[in-house]
């Protein structure tokens, strides 16, 4: 095979790789669209119901009940957390972020208590009308585990499930 043929194959291979990267990137962006739309809808409701003016973070929580949780700033720039239940019969809960433990504090507590192999995520949720932080992690046997910590106190809650 001559230099011209080799050059032709390199160009074709490069084009195929770029097409593959474009396809995977497009699929990834499309996969994130439902979460983005859910976040926008939740923010709109949090703005109407709880007076949020901006959204900093958004979580979808699915436990015994499903919640959209938004961290953002309200009037006067005060950072707030709004728990929006999927079940319309349940009430919306609004707390000042400063009145609870931060994500960083919960990470520190969880690392000390659990000594996990790897922490997968830390997100806000609600169980049995208690605002909480859910820590998803891999234990030393590489099993997924969930630990729950009270939003206000950081105390470990006894809702535990392993899959």
C-alpha positions in Angstrom: 0.0 0.0 0.0 1.4 3.3 -1.0 1.6 6.6 0.9 -1.5 8.0 -0.9 -3.6 4.9 0.0 -2.5 5.0 3.6 -3.3 8.7 3.8 -6.7 8.0 2.3 -7.4 5.4 5.0 -6.2 7.6 7.8 -8.6 10.4 6.6 -11.5 7.9 6.4 -10.7 6.5 9.9 -10.4 10.0 11.3 -13.8 11.0 9.8 -15.4 7.8 11.2 -14.0 8.5 14.7 -15.2 12.1 14.6 -18.7 10.9 13.5 -18.7 8.4 16.4 -17.7 11.1 18.9 -20.5 13.4 17.5 -23.1 10.6 17.8 -22.1 9.7 21.4 -22.0 13.3 22.4 -25.4 14.0 20.9 -26.9 10.9 22.6 -25.5 12.1 25.9 -26.9 15.6 25.6 -30.3 14.2 24.5 -30.3 11.8 27.6 -29.8 14.8 29.9 -32.7 16.7 28.4 -35.5 15.2 30.6 -33.6 16.0 33.8 -33.1 19.6 32.5 -36.8 19.9 31.7 -37.7 18.5 35.1 -35.4 21.0 36.8 -36.9 23.9 34.9 -40.4 22.9 35.8 -39.5 22.4 39.4 -37.8 25.8 39.5 -40.8 27.4 38.1 -43.0 25.9 40.8 -40.4 26.7 43.5 -40.4 30.3 42.3 -44.3 30.5 42.4 -44.7 28.6 45.7 -41.6 29.5 47.7 -40.4 32.7 46.2 -37.1 31.4 44.8 -35.3 33.8 42.5 -32.5 31.6 41.3 -31.6 27.9 41.1 -28.1 26.7 42.1 -28.7 22.9 42.4 -31.4 20.5 41.5 -32.0 16.9 42.7 -34.6 14.3 41.8 -35.2 12.0 44.8 -37.1 8.7 44.6 -37.6 7.1 47.9 -40.9 6.1 49.5 -42.2 9.3 47.8 -40.7 11.3 44.9 -39.4 14.8 45.4 -37.8 17.5 43.3 -35.4 19.4 45.5 -34.0 22.8 44.5 -31.3 24.8 46.2 -31.4 28.5 45.3 -31.7 32.0 46.5 -34.9 33.6 47.6 -35.7 37.2 48.2 -33.0 39.1 49.9 -30.4 36.6 48.5 -31.0 34.1 51.2 -30.0 30.6 50.2 -33.0 28.2 50.5 -33.9 24.6 49.9 -37.3 23.7 48.5 -38.6 20.1 48.6 -41.4 19.7 46.0 -43.4 16.5 46.4 -44.7 14.6 43.4 -47.7 13.7 45.4 -49.9 16.8 45.4 -51.4 15.9 48.8 -48.1 16.4 50.5 -46.9 19.8 51.4 -44.0 21.7 50.0 -41.1 22.1 52.5 -38.9 25.2 52.5 -35.8 25.6 54.7 -33.0 28.1 54.9 -29.8 26.3 53.7 -27.8 27.7 56.6 -30.1 25.9 59.1 -29.0 22.5 57.8 -25.8 20.6 57.2 -24.0 21.4 53.9 -23.1 18.8 51.3 -19.5 19.2 52.3 -20.3 18.5 56.0 -22.3 15.4 55.1 -19.5 14.1 52.9 -17.1 14.5 55.8 -19.5 12.8 58.3 -20.2 9.9 55.8 -16.5 9.3 55.1 -15.7 9.2 58.8 -18.6 6.9 59.7 -18.7 4.6 56.7 -15.2 4.4 55.4 -16.6 3.8 51.9 -14.7 2.4 49.0 -16.2 5.2 46.8 -18.9 7.8 47.3 -21.2 7.8 44.3 -23.5 10.7 45.1 -24.8 13.0 47.9 -28.2 14.5 47.3 -31.1 16.0 49.2 -34.4 14.0 49.6 -37.3 13.4 52.0 -38.4 10.3 53.9 -41.2 10.2 56.4 -41.5 14.0 56.3 -37.9 14.4 57.4 -35.6 16.5 55.1 -32.4 14.5 54.6 -29.2 13.9 52.7 -28.9 10.6 50.9 -25.4 9.3 50.5 -24.9 6.6 47.9 -21.7 4.7 48.1 -19.8 1.5 47.4 -18.7 -0.5 50.4 -15.6 -2.7 50.6 -17.5 -5.5 48.9 -18.4 -3.1 46.0 -22.1 -3.2 46.9 -24.3 -0.1 46.4 -25.5 1.3 49.7 -27.6 4.2 50.8 -27.2 6.1 54.1 -29.4 8.9 55.2 -28.5 11.9 57.4 -30.9 14.4 58.9 -30.6 17.7 56.9 -30.7 19.9 60.1 -28.5 17.9 62.5 -26.5 15.6 60.3 -27.4 12.6 62.5 -27.6 9.2 60.8 -31.1 8.1 60.1 -32.0 4.4 60.3 -33.5 4.2 56.8 -31.0 1.8 55.2 -31.3 -0.2 52.0 -28.7 -2.1 50.1 -29.0 -3.4 46.5 
